[in-house]
C-alpha cells in the first residue's frame, strides 16, 4: 500500500524516515541509497525499533561495493521528534505497521527480509531490493511533483 501525501503539504523534498528493527541493515541501506539516488525528492533518515548501536561491517561493505557511502550512518532509536517531522515513514521491520504505529496514515510497508548475520550474497540481494523500492518511491514522488496532481496512493 502506498501512502498518499496531501498535495498542499508536499514539500520540495519529502522527509522520509526508514524504520527497521535494529537500524543496522535495511533502514541504513535505504537512507544511504536515497541520499545518493534521490536527493532531489527525498530527505532521508533512518531509525530502529531496537537499535543495535552500530552499523555492521557487512552493511557497510555491501553499500560501498555498490557505490553508496556509509559515511554518517548510525544506529539510533526512533524518537517522537523524528516521527513527527517525517512526511512519510517506511516500515522495513517486517512487522505489520498497524501493530507498531497506531494506524498512522503516513506509514508505508516495504516487505524486505532482514539480512543481519547472513552471507554477503544475501546482503547484496537485500540491497538490490531496497534500491528498487527507493527508485520506485523517488519516481512516484517526482511524478507527483511534476504532474501538478495530488500524489496517488
Secondary structure by P-SEA (a helix, b strand, c coil): ccccccccccccccbbbbbccccccaaaaaaaaaacccccccbbbbbbccccccccaaaaaaaaaaccccccbbbbcccaaaaaaccbbbbcccccccccccccccbbbbbccccccccaaaaaaaaaaaaaaaaaaaaaaaaaaaacccccc
